[in-house]
Amino acid sequence: MASLEVSGSPPRSRRELEVRSTLQDKYSVLLPTYNERENLPLIVWLLVKSFSESGINYEIIIIDDGSPDGTRDVAEQLEKIYGSDRILLRPREKKLGLGTAYIHGMKHATGNYIIIMDADLSHHPKFIPEFIRKQKEGNFDIVSGTRYKGNGGVYGWDLKRKIISDGVLPCCPGWSLLGSNDPPISASWDCSRGANFLTQILLRPGASDLTGSFRLYRKEVLEKLIEKCVSKGYVFQMEMIVRARQLNYTIGEVPISFVDRVYGESKLGGNEIVSFLRGLLTLFATT
């Protein structure tokens, strides 16, 4: 007569199962760079510190688009310092766009989860363990950092960045008070939340922060979304969330603090603002 084998180990708690699952996972961080020579060593150090302290398996893939300021040289040094198993430099000869940078990086990613973030210190790696916990708790396909929920916020933005982030032109008194080095001002912040609400009405994306670029994806989900997206520039991140809604992917959110870059200049100009507004209208008309 066959015997019934019973495990002698006690049942694991949900938290224990989450920890075990995280240890089995690997997280690939994609860092597109252009003229980030001063910021890159700092963001890489913060990433390594955060992952190491949390016991998370990771790799950091740097996709430099022919930066003339020596970013590639710095990345090569970081690869030597931390090891090529942790830091992978996968450069390109010139600027080819954010979407193609992600595609290029994913070709070399060995993780089953992909984290996208800015290399200019706007996104602090301390939030990544929270992203991972959120994903495990809800089994989400995507976890997005949000500046518009809970204790999330924006610090140090000038007017141009406010316009792009919130999707429309300023709509309330007091917006001109915002200086490039100032924290959010009450009137400006209320205005920006109202503007973001208008974008929500137009696109109904199922997420509170459309233009944010600090996110965690299942690798296969990001691959599918990039196949579907046609936008370029700053509209790309917004379209990713809109397409995710169309494909019925689940989205979790973690409040984050977004801080303007420490070194270097913003890549955002007048042309990007015009392109953003056009892209917003195009998405509204086609989705």
C-alpha angles and dihedrals in degrees: 000000000000115000124227111239113219122191114238094208118098119247113274122242120241089253092053091050090050091051092049091049092050091052089055092050128081125210122210115199114206112207113184108194138191119168095345098134095133097040100044099074091049097048091046091050091050092048094049090047093050095047094043094050091048095046092236122155109234152155130200117217115197115201107190117188101210097291110196093207097072099263090140092055090052091049091052090054091049090051089056094046098049100026132255090263089066104028118044119184111203105169131184128208098242145358108295103163138275097270094053089046089059091047090050092048094048091056087067098036117112096181124101089220127053125208119196121194142145120272094214097083093257088121118053115216090219087086094059096084087052090052090052094048090049092050092050094046094054101022087233124182090215134021115196129193110233131202092189105061136065112339093343118129151151125251131188100007124150123218097269092057091048091054094051095043095051097042101232140053119281111288108186142053116273099039092118090063092075111106126195092251100035128107117239113298117217096242093045093047093050089048093050092050089051091050092049088050089056090054088050090054092051098047107018092208100172091237132085100223115049102169098044117119100197106098146137119221137181101248095238091049093054091048091053094046093051089053089056100043121093101172126104135204121009094346090065095078091049093050091051090063093043092052090046089058091050091051092048095242115161120243129200124188135214121191111240138181112236115205124190117250119286098210133023132019130295116257089220118111141158093277090056091053092053091046090050093054091047091048092050091054092045092053090047090053098044106037 
